[in-house]
Amino acid sequence: MDTSFQYSIDRFADLEILRYKVPGFENLTLNQKLYIYYLTEAAACGRDILFDQNYKHNLHIRRLLEKIYTTFNGNRNCNEFKAFETYLKRVWFSNGIHHHYSTIKFLPEFSREYFNSLLKSCSLHCEIEILEAIFNPTVDTKRVTLDSNVDVITSSANNYYSGVTQKEAEDFYAAMSLPNDSTPISYGMNSRLEKDGNGNIVERIWKADGVYGNTIKQIIKWLEEAKKYAENDTQKHIIDLLVDFYTSGDLKTFDEYSIAWVKDTESRIDFVNGFIETYGDALGLKASWESIVNFKNIDATKRTEIISSNAQWFEDNSPVDNRFKKKEVKGVSAKVITNAFLAGDCYPATPIGINLPNANWIRQVYGSKSVTIENIMDAYSEAAKGNGFAQEFYLHKSDIEAYNKYGFITDVLHTDLHECLGHGSGQLLDGVSQDALKSYGATLEEARADLFGLYYMADNKIVELGILPNTDAYKPAYYRYILNGMMTQLIRIPLGENVEEAHMRNRQLIASWVYEKGSKEGVLKWIEKDGKHYLEIYDYEKMRTLFGELLAEVQRIKSEGDYEAGRKLVETYGVIPDNTLHNEVVERHKKLNIAPYKGFVNPVYHLITDTEGNIKDVTLDYTEGYAEQMLRYSKQYSFE
C-alpha cells in the first residue's frame, strides 16, 4: 500500500470512507484546470436534488440532524450521541434515510426519547410525521420495491410519484408514447408524477422555472462559467444544449445534448451532469441526478481503444443469435478516465465504469461512450491490501497468488468489456420497447453486459491484442465472480432479506445459473472444510461456454422484449440468496472487520491568485475529512 497517501479516513456501520488520488491534474494547462474547477462547482450544486428525489422528507431530516450535530453542547461521548453521529453519517452517505444499496430504511440505534432530548437541548421542533419517518420501522420501509407481487410504485418510498399507482403511471406514459417511433424521447425522465387537486395526473418538471429551480439555476450559472474555459467549440455547444435542457425541460433537447455529447471523442476533459440513471425508479423511467467530472488517462486509454477498435469482431463472434446482433457497430468510443469529482448519485458511493447515453435509439444510430474510472478502482485496490479477505475465502494458495497477480488487470478489463462493448452490443427487434422488461430491465441489462465481459475475457483474442499476458490470466476473475455472486456479496444485505439491488441481482443470477448447470457437469462445486464452504472450479473452458449460453438467452429476452422469460430468470436465480452461504459469510466477515461498502470524499480544489487577484493555478487538497466535507457541502451548496 502507498503509505504516503491516506486512503481510508473513516469507518462506521457497514461503511468505509476513502480518498482517491487525481494523478495527472498538475500537468494540465491552466485553462483545463479552470474548466474542471467550474465543472466541479456545477456538480456540487446538485446534491440536494438527489436527497429530495430519494425521499420527500430527506432534506428536512438531514438539516435537522446537522443542526443538532453542530449546536448540541451536551455530552457528546455517550453511546447514544455516538449512535446519533453514526446515523447522521449514514444519512449523508446514502443521500437519505434509506440504505444506498439495499434501499431498505435503516433505523437509528438511539431511542426516540433521546432524540427528543437532543431536540429540546437545541431548542428545535420536529413534526410527528418526521419522527415516524425516522423511527417507525413500518413507515416508508423501502426506497425502491421490485417485488412483482405488489404495486411497485405505491410500495416505494422514493419521491418520483405521489398519489399515483403503478397502473396509472404505466398507462400515463403508454398513452404518451407514439407507435413505431424510431426516435422516442425518454418519457418521464425529468419529472415527478402526481395528482393535482382535481385528481388529474400531472407531471411536475425538474427545470429552471419548475421543481428544483433554485438548484438548477445555480448549476446553469457554473456551467456558463465553465464554458469560458472549454477546450473547444464542441464542448461549448454541449454546455449550451445542456443549459437549454435545464432551462426548458424539453426531452428532445436532452436527446440533442446526448447526441452531441456522445459524438465528442476528442476532448481531453469530459463530464456528466444531469438526470441520468433510472435504478431508483422501479419502472425504470425517472432518472436520478448525478455528476462526474473527469479527464482522459491517455496511457491507460490505449487498452480501451484497442478493444473499441475491434468492436465489430466482438459483435460478429458473440454467441448470441444472429438476429440480435448489430450488423454495423457504430460509434463505440471507450477511454480510461481519471475522476476529478463525484456528485449526486455518484457520491459518496460511485460506479467504476459508465456507458452512456441510455436511450437505445441513440446508441444504435450514434453509438455510446464508455469509460473505466481507473483511479477509483486503484483506490479500492490500495485500500483493500492486507485486509485478509483472500486468506479467509480462498482455499488454495495458488488461487490467492493468481488473483494477486492478475486480479487488478482482470477487474479493469471486465469493466472495460462491460461498459465499452457489453452495453453497446446487440439490438432490439423492430417494435420492441427498451422499457418492455419493466422492473426487471435494469437487472437483465447489467447481466447482459457482465456476461459479455466474462465471455470475452477468456477469448484468445484478448491475448492476441496484448491486453492479457496469457490464456490463463482470466481465471482468477471467473473464480472471484462466482464466489462474489453466490456468497461474499451477501454481506451487503441483512439475514433473511432477498436481493433487491439490480447489480447484486445480476451477479447472483449469473453465478447461481452457472453453478446450477455447471455443478451437474463437474465444472465447479462448493466443498466444505472445517465447517466452511470454499469454491472449487475444475473446468474453466466449460464455464466460459455456460457464460456464453446465458448471454445468448439474456440477449434474446432483451431483443424480443420477453417480459415473462425475463421475470422468471431473475426471480428464479437472482432474488433469493442461499441462506447457508448467507449466514456463513456474515460469521466469517466478523473477524475480518471489512466494511461491505466503500465511498469517497472529494479532493478540494483551490484557486491560487496573485496579489492582483489574477488566477495563476488550481491546486488539490486531500486533507478534508468526511464530516467536514458533508457539512461544508450542506452549507455551501444547499438551495432548495
C-alpha positions in Angstrom: 0.0 0.0 0.0 1.1 3.5 -0.7 1.7 4.7 2.9 2.4 8.3 1.9 -1.3 8.7 1.0 -4.1 8.0 3.5 -6.8 6.2 1.5 -9.1 5.2 4.5 -10.3 8.1 6.6 -13.5 7.0 8.4 -15.4 3.8 9.3 -18.9 3.4 10.7 -21.8 1.0 10.4 -21.2 -1.1 7.2 -19.3 1.7 5.5 -15.8 2.9 5.0 -14.8 6.3 3.6 -11.8 6.5 1.3 -9.9 9.2 -0.6 -8.8 8.9 -4.2 -5.9 10.5 -6.0 -6.2 12.6 -9.1 -2.9 11.8 -10.8 -2.0 14.0 -13.8 -4.1 17.0 -12.8 -1.0 19.0 -12.1 0.2 18.5 -15.7 -3.0 20.0 -17.2 -3.0 23.5 -18.6 -4.4 26.4 -16.5 -7.4 26.6 -18.8 -8.1 22.9 -18.5 -7.7 23.1 -14.7 -10.2 26.0 -14.6 -12.6 24.2 -16.8 -12.5 21.3 -14.4 -12.8 23.6 -11.4 -16.0 25.3 -12.6 -17.5 22.0 -13.7 -16.9 20.7 -10.1 -18.8 23.7 -8.8 -21.7 22.9 -11.1 -21.5 19.3 -9.9 -21.5 20.2 -6.2 -24.6 22.3 -6.6 -26.9 19.4 -7.4 -26.6 17.5 -4.2 -30.0 18.4 -2.7 -31.8 17.2 -5.8 -30.8 13.6 -5.1 -31.7 13.9 -1.4 -35.2 15.0 -2.3 -35.6 12.5 -5.2 -34.8 9.7 -2.8 -37.4 10.6 -0.2 -39.7 13.6 0.4 -38.5 14.1 4.0 -34.8 13.6 3.4 -33.8 17.3 3.2 -35.8 18.2 6.3 -34.3 15.2 8.2 -30.7 15.9 7.1 -30.9 19.6 8.1 -32.4 18.8 11.4 -29.7 16.3 12.2 -27.0 18.6 11.1 -28.4 21.4 13.3 -28.2 19.1 16.3 -24.8 17.9 15.4 -23.3 21.4 15.1 -25.1 23.1 18.1 -25.5 20.4 20.8 -23.5 21.4 23.9 -24.2 18.3 26.0 -22.3 15.0 26.4 -21.0 14.0 23.0 -19.1 11.0 24.3 -22.0 8.9 25.5 -23.1 5.8 23.5 -26.4 7.4 22.3 -24.7 10.5 20.9 -22.2 8.4 19.1 -25.1 6.4 17.7 -26.7 9.7 16.6 -23.4 10.7 14.9 -23.3 7.3 13.1 -26.9 7.8 11.9 -26.1 11.2 10.5 -23.1 9.8 8.7 -25.2 7.1 7.2 -27.8 9.7 6.0 -25.0 11.6 4.4 -23.6 8.5 2.7 -27.0 7.2 1.4 -28.3 10.7 0.4 -31.2 10.0 2.7 -32.6 7.6 5.3 -32.7 4.5 3.0 -29.6 2.4 2.5 -27.8 3.4 -0.7 -27.6 -0.2 -1.9 -30.4 -2.3 -0.4 -32.8 0.7 -0.4 -34.1 -0.5 2.9 -34.7 2.1 5.6 -32.0 2.0 8.3 -33.2 2.7 11.8 -31.3 4.8 14.5 -29.6 2.9 17.2 -30.7 5.6 19.7 -34.1 6.0 21.2 -36.8 8.4 20.2 -36.7 9.7 23.8 -33.0 10.5 23.4 -33.7 12.2 20.1 -36.4 14.3 21.7 -33.9 15.3 24.4 -31.5 16.5 21.8 -34.2 18.5 20.1 -35.1 20.1 23.4 -31.5 20.9 24.2 -31.0 22.6 20.8 -34.4 24.4 21.0 -35.6 22.6 17.9 -39.1 21.2 17.0 -39.8 18.1 15.0 -43.2 17.2 13.5 -44.7 13.8 14.3 -44.6 12.8 10.6 -40.8 13.3 10.6 -40.3 11.3 13.8 -42.4 8.5 12.3 -40.3 8.5 9.2 -37.1 8.2 11.3 -38.2 5.8 14.0 -41.2 3.7 12.8 -39.9 0.6 11.0 -43.3 0.2 9.2 -43.3 3.6 7.6 -41.8 4.0 4.1 -39.6 1.0 4.6 -38.1 0.7 1.1 -37.0 3.4 -1.3 -37.4 1.1 -4.3 -39.6 -2.0 -4.3 -39.0 -4.5 -7.1 -41.4 -7.2 -5.9 -43.6 -8.0 -8.9 -46.3 -9.2 -6.5 -47.1 -5.7 -5.2 -47.6 -2.3 -6.6 -44.0 -1.2 -7.1 -44.9 2.5 -7.1 -47.1 2.8 -4.0 -44.8 0.5 -2.0 -41.7 2.5 -2.9 -40.7 5.5 -0.7 -38.9 7.5 -3.4 -40.2 10.9 -4.4 -40.8 10.2 -8.1 -44.5 9.6 -7.7 -47.2 11.0 -5.4 -50.7 9.6 -5.1 -50.3 7.5 -8.3 -50.5 3.8 -8.7 -48.3 1.6 -10.8 -51.0 1.0 -13.3 -51.8 4.7 -13.5 -48.2 5.6 -14.1 -47.8 2.9 -16.8 -51.0 3.9 -18.5 -50.0 7.6 -18.4 -46.7 7.0 -20.2 -48.1 4.4 -22.5 -50.6 7.0 -23.8 -47.8 9.5 -24.4 -45.7 7.0 -26.5 -46.0 7.1 -30.2 -46.4 3.8 -32.0 -43.4 2.8 -34.1 -41.5 5.9 -33.1 -37.9 5.4 -34.2 -36.6 8.2 -32.0 -38.6 8.1 -28.8 -37.8 10.6 -26.1 -37.2 9.3 -22.5 -40.8 9.9 -21.3 -41.0 10.9 -17.6 -37.2 11.1 -17.1 -37.2 14.6 -15.6 -40.4 14.9 -13.7 -42.4 13.9 -10.6 -45.8 12.3 -11.5 -48.6 13.2 -9.1 -52.3 14.1 -8.9 -53.5 17.7 -8.7 -56.3 18.9 -6.5 -58.9 17.6 -9.0 -57.4 14.1 -9.1 -55.8 14.6 -12.5 -52.4 13.1 -13.1 -49.8 15.7 -14.0 -46.1 15.9 -14.4 -44.1 18.4 -12.4 -41.0 19.1 -14.5 -37.5 19.5 -13.0 -36.2 22.6 -14.7 -35.0 26.2 -14.0 -38.5 27.6 -13.5 -40.0 24.4 -12.1 -39.2 21.8 -9.5 -35.6 22.2 -8.2 -35.5 25.5 -10.0 -33.2 27.3 -7.4 -30.7 24.5 -7.6 -30.8 24.2 -11.4 -30.2 27.9 -11.8 -27.0 27.5 -9.7 -25.9 24.6 -11.9 -26.5 26.7 -15.0 -24.5 29.6 -13.6 -21.4 27.4 -13.1 -21.8 25.6 -16.4 -21.8 29.0 -18.1 -18.7 29.9 -16.2 -17.0 26.6 -17.2 -17.9 27.3 -20.8 -15.4 30.2 -20.8 -12.6 27.8 -20.4 -13.8 25.0 -22.6 -11.2 23.2 -24.7 -13.1 23.7 -28.0 -16.3 24.8 -29.6 -17.7 21.3 -29.4 -17.6 21.5 -25.6 -19.2 24.9 -25.7 -22.0 23.6 -27.8 -22.6 20.6 -25.4 -22.9 23.0 -22.5 -25.3 25.2 -24.5 -27.5 22.3 -25.1 -27.4 21.1 -21.5 -28.3 24.6 -20.3 -31.1 24.7 -22.8 -32.4 21.4 -21.5 -32.2 22.6 -17.9 -34.0 25.8 -18.8 -36.8 24.3 -20.9 -37.1 20.7 -19.5 -37.6 19.6 -23.2 -36.6 16.0 -23.6 -36.0 16.4 -27.3 -33.3 18.9 -26.3 -31.9 16.4 -23.9 -31.6 13.9 -26.8 -29.8 16.6 -28.9 -27.4 17.1 -25.9 -26.8 13.4 -25.6 -26.0 13.1 -29.3 -23.6 16.0 -29.2 -22.0 14.5 -26.1 -21.5 11.0 -27.4 -20.0 12.4 -30.7 -17.3 14.3 -28.8 -14.5 11.8 -28.6 -11.6 14.2 -29.0 -11.8 16.4 -25.9 -9.5 15.6 -23.0 -11.9 16.7 -20.3 -15.4 15.4 -20.0 -18.3 15.5 -17.6 -21.8 14.1 -16.9 -24.3 16.4 -15.3 -28.0 15.7 -15.1 -30.8 13.3 -14.7 -29.2 10.1 -15.9 -29.7 6.6 -14.3 -33.1 5.1 -13.6 -32.2 2.4 -11.0 -34.0 4.4 -8.3 -37.4 4.0 -10.1 -39.0 0.6 -10.1 -40.4 1.3 -13.5 -37.0 2.5 -14.9 -38.4 5.8 -16.1 -37.4 8.5 -13.6 -33.7 9.5 -13.6 -31.7 10.4 -10.5 -29.4 13.4 -10.6 -25.7 12.8 -10.8 -22.4 14.3 -12.0 -18.9 13.1 -12.7 -16.1 15.4 -13.8 -13.1 13.7 -15.4 -10.2 13.8 -17.9 -8.7 11.1 -20.1 -5.9 8.9 -18.8 -4.1 8.9 -22.1 -1.7 5.9 -21.4 -4.4 3.6 -20.0 -6.9 4.5 -22.7 -4.7 2.7 -25.2 -6.2 -0.5 -23.8 -9.8 0.5 -24.3 -9.0 1.9 -27.7 -7.8 -1.5 -28.8 -11.0 -3.0 -27.5 -13.3 -0.5 -29.1 -11.5 -0.6 -32.5 -12.3 -4.3 -32.6 -15.9 -3.9 -31.6 -17.3 -5.3 -34.8 -15.2 -8.5 -34.4 -16.6 -9.0 -30.8 -20.1 -8.4 -32.1 -19.8 -10.8 -35.0 -18.3 -13.6 -32.9 -20.7 -13.2 -30.0 -22.6 -16.5 -29.0 -26.0 -14.8 -29.4 -28.4 -15.4 -32.3 -27.5 -13.5 -35.4 -31.0 -11.9 -35.4 -30.0 -10.0 -32.3 -26.5 -8.8 -33.4 -25.8 -5.4 -34.8 -24.9 -5.6 -38.5 -22.8 -2.5 -38.1 -21.4 -1.4 -34.7 -21.4 2.4 -34.7 -19.6 4.9 -32.6 -18.2 2.7 -29.9 -15.8 5.0 -28.1 -14.0 4.0 -25.0 -11.5 5.5 -22.7 -10.0 5.2 -19.3 -10.6 8.3 -17.2 -9.2 9.9 -14.1 -12.1 11.0 -12.0 -11.8 14.6 -10.7 -15.1 15.0 -8.8 -18.1 12.9 -7.8 -21.6 14.2 -7.1 -25.2 13.3 -6.7 -25.9 9.6 -7.3 -22.2 9.0 -7.9 -21.2 10.3 -4.4 -20.0 9.1 -1.9 -20.6 5.6 -3.5 -19.6 5.6 -7.1 -19.6 3.4 -10.2 -16.3 2.1 -11.6 -17.4 2.4 -15.1 -20.1 4.2 -17.2 -21.7 3.7 -20.5 -24.0 6.4 -21.8 -26.3 7.6 -23.2 -29.1 5.3 -22.1 -31.5 5.9 -24.9 -31.4 2.8 -27.1 -32.1 4.5 -30.4 -29.2 7.0 -29.8 -26.9 4.1 -29.1 -28.0 2.3 -32.2 -27.6 5.3 -34.5 -24.8 7.3 -32.9 -23.1 4.8 -30.6 -22.2 5.2 -27.0 -19.3 6.5 -24.9 -17.7 4.1 -22.4 -15.4 4.9 -19.5 -13.5 2.9 -16.9 -12.7 5.0 -13.9 -9.2 3.6 -13.1 -8.2 6.0 -10.3 -11.3 5.0 -8.3 -10.5 1.3 -8.9 -6.9 1.9 -7.9 -8.1 3.5 -4.6 -10.3 0.5 -3.9 -7.4 -1.9 -4.6 -4.9 0.1 -2.5 -7.3 0.3 0.4 -8.0 -3.4 0.4 -4.4 -4.6 0.5 -3.7 -6.7 3.6 -7.3 -6.9 4.7 -7.3 -10.8 4.9 -10.2 -11.3 2.6 -8.4 -13.7 0.2 -6.9 -15.8 3.1 -10.4 -16.3 4.5 -12.4 -17.2 1.4 -9.8 -18.9 -0.8 -8.9 -22.5 0.0 -5.8 -22.8 -2.2 -2.7 -20.6 -2.0 -2.4 -20.9 -5.8 -5.8 -19.2 -6.2 -4.7 -16.4 -4.0 -1.4 -16.0 -5.9 -3.3 -15.9 -9.2 -5.6 -13.2 -8.0 -2.8 -11.1 -6.6 -1.0 -11.4 -9.9 -3.9 -10.8 -12.3 -6.8 -9.5 -10.1 -6.5 -5.8 -10.9 -5.9 -6.1 -14.6 -8.8 -8.5 -15.0 -11.1 -6.3 -12.9 -10.4 -3.3 -15.1 -10.7 -5.5 -18.2 -14.1 -6.8 -17.1 -15.2 -3.2 -16.5 -13.8 -2.2 -20.0 -15.7 -5.0 -21.7 -18.8 -4.5 -19.7 -19.1 -0.8 -20.4 -17.3 -0.5 -23.7 -18.8 -3.4 -25.6 -21.4 -5.2 -23.3 -23.9 -2.3 -23.0 -23.3 -1.4 -26.6 -23.8 -4.8 -28.1 -26.9 -6.4 -29.5 -30.1 -4.9 -30.9 -33.8 -4.8 -30.1 -36.1 -6.3 -32.8 -38.3 -3.8 -34.6 -41.2 -2.6 -32.4 -39.7 -3.7 -29.1 -39.6 -1.0 -26.5 -36.5 -0.5 -24.4 -38.9 -0.5 -21.4 -40.5 -3.8 -22.2 -38.9 -5.7 -19.3 -40.2 -3.1 -16.8 -38.8 -3.6 -13.3 -36.5 -6.5 -14.5 -34.9 -4.4 -17.2 -32.0 -3.0 -15.2 -31.0 -6.3 -13.8 -31.1 -8.0 -17.2 -29.2 -5.2 -18.9 -26.4 -5.4 -16.2 -26.4 -9.2 -16.6 -26.0 -8.9 -20.4 -23.1 -6.5 -20.0 -21.4 -8.6 -17.3 -21.8 -11.8 -19.3 -20.3 -10.2 -22.4 -17.3 -9.2 -20.4 -17.0 -12.6 -18.7 -17.3 -14.5 -22.0 -14.7 -12.5 -23.9 -12.1 -12.0 -21.3 -11.3 -15.7 -21.7 -11.1 -15.4 -25.5 -7.7 -15.9 -27.2 -8.4 -12.6 -29.0 -7.7 -10.7 -25.7 -4.2 -12.3 -25.6 -3.6 -11.6 -29.3 -4.5 -8.0 -28.7 -1.9 -7.8 -25.9 -4.4 -6.9 -23.2 -3.8 -10.0 -21.1 -0.4 -11.7 -20.9 -1.6 -15.3 -21.3 -4.6 -17.6 -21.8 -4.9 -18.4 -18.0 -4.9 -14.8 -16.7 -8.7 -14.6 -16.8 -9.2 -17.5 -14.4 -9.0 -15.5 -11.2 -11.8 -13.2 -12.4 -14.1 -16.2 -13.1 -13.3 -17.6 -9.6 -13.9 -14.2 -7.9 -17.2 -13.6 -9.9 -18.9 -16.9 -8.8 -17.6 -16.5 -5.2 -18.9 -13.0 -5.0 -22.2 -13.6 -6.8 -23.3 -16.5 -4.7 -21.6 -15.8 -1.4 -19.4 -12.8 -0.5 -21.7 -10.0 -1.8 -24.4 -11.3 0.5 -22.7 -9.5 3.4 -24.4 -6.4 1.9 -27.9 -7.4 2.9 -29.5 -8.4 6.2 -30.0 -12.0 7.1 -33.4 -13.2 5.9 -33.7 -10.4 3.2 -34.0 -11.1 -0.5 -31.6 -9.5 -3.0 -33.2 -6.2 -4.4 -30.5 -4.1 -5.9 -30.1 -4.6 -9.7 -26.4 -5.1 -9.8 -26.5 -7.6 -6.9 -29.4 -9.4 -8.6 -27.5 -9.6 -11.8 -24.4 -11.1 -10.2 -26.4 -13.7 -8.2 -28.4 -14.5 -11.3 -25.3 -15.3 -13.3 -23.4 -17.1 -10.6 -26.4 -19.2 -9.5 -27.4 -20.1 -13.0 -23.9 -21.1 -13.9 -23.5 -23.1 -10.7 -26.7 -25.0 -11.2 -25.8 -26.0 -14.7 -22.1 -26.4 -14.0 -22.3 -28.4 -10.8 -24.2 -31.1 -12.7 -21.4 -31.4 -15.3 -18.4 -31.4 -13.0 -17.5 -27.8 -13.8 -17.5 -26.4 -10.3 -18.8 -27.1 -6.8 -18.7 -25.9 -3.2 -16.7 -28.1 -0.9 -16.7 -28.0 2.9 -13.6 -27.8 5.1 -13.6 -27.1 8.8 -17.2 -26.0 8.6 -16.6 -23.5 5.9 -17.5 -23.5 2.2 -14.9 -23.0 -0.5 -15.3 -22.8 -4.2 -13.6 -25.3 -6.5 -13.5 -24.8 -10.3 -12.5 -27.8 -12.4 -13.2 -26.7 -15.9 -12.8 -23.1 -16.8 -13.4 -23.6 -20.5 -16.7 -25.2 -19.9 -17.6 -22.4 -17.5 -16.9 -20.0 -20.4 -19.4 -21.9 -22.5 -22.0 -21.6 -19.9 -21.5 -17.9 -19.7 -22.0 -17.8 -23.4 -25.2 -19.8 -23.3 -26.7 -17.5 -20.6 -25.6 -14.4 -22.6 -27.4 -15.8 -25.6 -30.6 -16.2 -23.6 -30.4 -12.8 -21.9 -29.9 -11.1 -25.2 -32.9 -13.0 -26.7 -35.0 -11.8 -23.8 -34.0 -8.2 -24.2 -34.1 -8.3 -28.0 -37.6 -9.8 -28.1 -38.9 -7.9 -25.0 -39.8 -11.3 -23.5 -41.0 -10.0 -20.1 -42.2 -13.3 -18.8 -39.0 -15.1 -19.5 -37.0 -12.2 -18.0 -39.2 -12.2 -14.9 -38.7 -16.0 -14.4 -35.0 -15.8 -14.9 -34.5 -13.0 -12.4 -36.9 -14.4 -9.8 -35.5 -17.9 -10.0 -31.8 -17.1 -9.8 -31.3 -13.5 -8.8 -33.6 -12.8 -5.9 -33.4 -15.4 -3.1 -30.0 -16.0 -1.6 -28.6 -19.3 -0.4 -29.3 -19.0 3.4 -26.5 -21.3 4.4 -23.9 -19.2 2.5 -25.5 -16.0 3.7 -25.3 -17.0 7.3 -21.8 -18.2 6.9 -20.4 -15.1 5.1 -21.8 -13.0 8.0 -19.9 -15.0 10.5 -16.7 -15.2 8.5 -16.7 -11.4 7.9 -16.9 -10.6 11.6 -13.3 -11.5 12.3 -12.1 -9.6 9.2 -13.7 -6.3 10.1 -14.1 -5.3 6.5 -16.7 -2.8 5.5 -19.0 -4.2 2.9 -19.4 -0.8 1.2 -17.0 1.9 0.5 -17.4 5.5 -0.7 -15.3 8.6 -1.2 -14.7 12.1 -0.2 -13.7 14.5 -3.0 -10.4 16.5 -3.0 -10.9 20.2 -2.5 -9.9 22.5 -5.4 -8.4 25.8 -4.6 -7.9 28.8 -6.9 -4.5 30.3 -6.5 -4.3 34.0 -7.3 -1.5 36.6 -7.4 -1.6 39.9 -5.5 -3.7 41.5 -8.2 -6.4 38.7 -8.0 -5.4 37.0 -11.2 -5.8 33.2 -11.2 -2.4 31.6 -11.5 -3.2 28.0 -10.7 -5.7 25.5 -9.4 -4.4 23.1 -6.7 -5.7 20.0 -4.9 -6.1 19.5 -1.2 -6.7 15.9 0.0 -7.0 16.7 3.7 -10.7 17.4 4.2 -12.4 14.9 6.4 -15.8 13.2 5.8 -18.0 15.1 8.3 -16.1 18.3 7.4 -16.9 17.9 3.7 -20.5 16.9 4.2 -21.2 19.9 6.5 -19.4 22.3 4.1 -21.5 21.0 1.2 -24.7 21.4 3.1 -23.8 25.0 4.0 -22.3 26.0 0.6 -24.5 24.1 -1.9 -28.0 23.9 -0.5 -30.6 25.9 -2.5 -33.9 24.1 -2.1 
